[in-house]
Amino acid sequence: MLLERLVPPVAAGGGAQVMIQGIADCIALEDDGAVLIDYKSDRVDDAVELVRRYERQLALYKRTLSRRLPVPV
């Protein structure tokens, strides 16, 4: 899913606009909400490092989807 289709450009400082583009691997609609799945192929030995690398990206995906979907993400 191209997130740029879901969210218009946002205003940045000084009147500039910033567009964030991303592709989620899967958004599964369950009975109690949507589940965001984004497969990562890099290898790490520490789960904390994996979270550190991708938490901002996934938070942006979640925020975007939460604004557009009528269910919890």
HELIX and SHEET records of a PDB file:
HELIX    1   1 LEU A    3  ARG A    5  5                                   3    
HELIX    2   2 GLY A   13  GLY A   15  5                                   3    
HELIX    3   3 ALA A   47  ARG A   68  1                                  22    
SHEET    1   A 2 VAL A  10  ALA A  11  0                                        
SHEET    2   A 2 GLN A  17  VAL A  18 -1                                        
SHEET    1   B 2 CYS A  26  GLU A  30  0                                        
SHEET    2   B 2 GLY A  33  ILE A  37 -1                                        
END                                                                             
